[in-house]
Amino acid sequence: MSDLSILGIPVANPVLVGSGLLTDQERNIRKLIAKGAGAVVTKTIHPSPPMGLDERILRLPVGMLNSTTYSKRSVAHWLEVLRSFAADGLPVIASVHADTPAELGLLAAQVQSTGCRALELGISCLNEESGLPEDTPERVHAYTAEVRARVSVPISVKLAIGEGLEDRVRAAIDAGADAVTISDTISGAAVAPESGELELGGVYGYSGPGIKPLVLAAIWRLRRRGFTLPVMGCGGIASGRDVADYLRVGADVTQVYTALHTDMYATLDRIVDETAQLTAAPMEALQ
C-alpha cells in the first residue's frame, strides 16, 4: 500500500491515530508513528482554550465518555513542535479550532508556516465550555471558507454524525474542504448509581464501539448519494476487522483513538498488523 495517501501525505497504511489526549505530547506522536501509525492527528490546538475545567474521561462497558476540550499547550509551543515534525518529514496532521472563523483562519496560517502539510478542522467538538454547539451548514461553511482563504495546504473538516450531516458535508465541500473526517464524538451521558446524577457533570462526548455501526451507515449513505471526496472514518475501531469494515463502506483511511487508551502502543501495533493481513486480500474477501 505504498501509494496510499490522504490530504497529500503519503501514509504507510490506513490506520491513523485520531486527535485526543494521547496526541497532546510530542514524544507520544513520534512513538506512535514509529510504532506504525500511518499518520497522527495532534490534539486540537486552540488559541484560547478554557483553562479552569475539570477534564476527565469515564470508561464505560462499551466505549468512553470524556469532558476534555482542547490542548492546554500554547500555540507557540505547538508551532515549535510542528516545525520539528516537518523538518523530520513526519506524517502529522494538525487539528485546529478557534472561537471565531477569523481566529481559526489566523491560526491555520500560523500552522501552515511551520511546514505542516495538512490540517483537520476540529470545529464539531461537543465539550466546549458553553455547551454543545449547533453545528449547522452555515457554521461549517464559515469556518471552512475562512481557513481555505488563508492556507493552501489540504484540509479535512471533522464532523459528527447526526441530523443534517449531508448538508454539513456539502457545506464543507462548497467552502473548499479537501476531505471530511467522520465522526467526531456524539452526545452521551452516564448516570452515577450512587447519586443519580450525571457522571462528569453533564452531557459530553461519547466514543467507542457503540458508534461504529452508526458511522459506517453514515459513510455508506454518503457514498451511495454520490459524495466522492476523501473520507477519514473513525469511531469504534479496535481491530483490523474494524478498519476493513470502514474501507469496505467507502472510507479512504481510518482513525483509531479510544481503543488506544488501553495498552496504547501494543494496541496500535496489533491493529496495524491485523489490517495488513486483511487488506492484503481482495476487497471481496473482506465481506
N, C-alpha and C positions, 0 to 999 in steps of 0.2 A: 504493500500500500504506500509506496514511496511517492506516488503522485498525488496523494491526498493533501488537500489544503482547505483552509477556512479563513475568510477575511484577509486573503492574500498571504497567509502564513502557512508554509509547508508544515504538516504535522505527521509524526511517525505512525499515528494510529488515531482512531476516532474517539478515544477516551480522554476527554479534557477534564480538568478539575475546576468546578464552579466556584463562584465568589462566596466568601464567608470568613468566619473566624480563623479557620485553618490557613487561609491565604493572606493573613494580615502581617506576616513576617517574611522578610527576605530569605532567611535560611530555610523556612518551610517550602517556599516556592521553588527555590533551587533544588532542594532534595526531592520534591515531587516530580520535577522534570527529570532529574537523574534516575528516579525510580520508574520512569516510563510514561508519565503523562504526556499526551500529545501536545498539550499546551495547558497553561494555568491562567485563570482569571483572578486578578487581585481582589481583595476585599474592597468594597466600594469607597473610593476616595471622594471626600466632600470638603468644600472649603470651610464650612462651619458646622461640624457635626454636633448634635446635642451631647453635652458632657456630663450631666448630672443624673442620667437614667440608670436604673438597676437592670443591667443587661444580663440575661440568663438564658440557659437552654433547659428544656424539660424533655427527658426521654420518655416516650410512650411505648406501649407494647408494639405498636406499629408506627415507626417514624418519630418525629421530634417537633416540638414547638420551640420557637425562640423569640426572645424580645430584644435581640441585638439590632443595632441600626448600622451606622457607617464606621469606617476606620477612625479611630481617635488620633491616629498619627497625622502630622501636619502635611499640607500639600508640599511644602519644601522638602520634607523627609521623603515623600513618595517620588518627587521629581528626581532626587538624587538616586534612589533605588532603581527607578525606571531607566535612568541613564546607564547604570551599571548593567542591567539586563540587556539593554540594546547593544552596549559595547561587546557583550559576550554572545550576541546573536540568539538569545533565548526566546522561545515561543511563549510570550507573555501578552495577555490582553488586559488592558487597564479598564476596570469598572469605575465609572464616574457618575456622580449626580450632584445637584446643587438646588438651592431653594427656588431659583427662577431660571427660565431658559437662557437669559443673558449671562447669568453667572455660570451656567453649565457650558455655554459656548466659550467663555474665557478660560475656564478650567480645561476644557478639551484642547484648546490651543496650547496651553502650557504643557499638557501631557504630550502632545504631538512633538513639541520642540525637543523632547528628550530622545527622540528616535524611536519611541514606542510605535509599533506597527499597526495596532488596531485598538478599537475602543468598544466597550459594551456599556450602553446607557442603562444604569440601574434605576430607572425612573418609576418603577412599579413596586418599590419596597412597601410592605404592609406595616412596618414597625416605626413609622415616623411619630415623633412626639405629639403631633397634632391629631393623630388618629389615622384611619385608613383613607388614603387619597381617593378621590373619584377619578378613576383612570378612564378618561374619555378620549375619543379620537382627536378632538381638538387639542387636548393636553399633550398627547403623544406627538402630534404634528408640530406643535410649538417647540417642544424640547428638541425633537429630531432636526427640524429645519434650522434652528439656531446653531446646533453643532455642525450640521452639514455646511453651513455658510462659513464656519470658522476653521474647518480642518479638511484635509484631503485624504487622510487615512481612512480605511474601511471602518464602518461602524455597524454594530448589531444593537438592536433595541430589545431589551429584556422585558417581556410581557407576561402577565399572569393569565391563565385560562379563565374562562368565565364569560359573562354576558358581553356581547359586542366584540369578541376577540377578532373576528374577521374585519370589522370596521377599523379596529385599532391597528391591525397589521397593515391594512390598506393605507391608513394614515401615515404609518412609518415609511412605507414604500414611497408614497407620494412626496414625502419630505426628504427623501434621499437616503434611506437606510439601505445598507448592503446585505443585511441578514436580520433575522429575528432569533431571539433565544426564548424558548417556550418550554417550561413555565417557571416563572418566579413562584415563590411560596403562595399558598392560598390561605384565606382566613380560617383559623382554627382555635379551639378552646378546649380546656380540660377542667373538670371540677375536682377540687380537693375534697376527699371524703371526710376529713376531719371537720372542716369549717363550712363546706358547701359553697365556698367562694371560688371564683375562677382562679386557677393556677396562673402564676406570673402576673396576676392582677388585671387581666383583660383578654381581649382577642388579639392574637398575634399570628405570626407566620407558621403555617404547618408545612412540613416537607417529609418525604419518605415514601415507602412502598405504597401507601394508601392513595397517592395521587397519580401513580403511574398509569393505570387504566384510563384516567381522565385526560392525561396529557397525550397518550397515544391516540385517543379518539380525536382530540383537537388537531393534532398534526395530520392525521389521516384525512379529516374533513378539509383542511386547508389544501392538501394536495388534490383531493377529489374535485375541489371547486376551482382549480386552476392556478393556485398560487405557486410560483416557481422559484422564488428567491431562496437562498440557502437558509436552513433551519438548524439551530443547535438545540437538540432535545434534551430536556432534563426533568427529573422527577422520579424518585424511587429506584434509581439504578444501584444495584448491589451485586451484579454478576455480569459475565459476558453475555448470558442469555438476554438480560435486560437491554444491553447495548444493541444486540442483534434485533430485538423487537423494535427498538426505535428506528434503526436503519431500515427495517422492513416497511414501516409505515411512511417513510419519506424523510426522516431526519438525515442531514448530511454528516453530522458528528453529534456526539453526546457530551453532556457534562455530568459528572458524578460529584456529590458532595456529602450528603447526610451519612451515607454508609461509612465514610472515611473517619467519622468520629469514633469508630471502634477500630483499633489497630491500623492507623492511617496508612502507613507505607505498605504493610503486608496486604491490606485490603486492596489498595490500588494495584499492587503487583499481581494479585490474583485475578482481578477484573481484566487487566490488560492481557494477561496470559489466556484467560478464557475467551476473550474477544478475538484474539489472534487465531485461536483454534477454530472458532465458529465461522469467522469471516473468511477463512481460507477455503471454505466450501462454497459452491454456487449458492446464490440467494434463494433458489428454490428449495434448497436443503434446510433453510432456516425456518420453514413453515412448520 
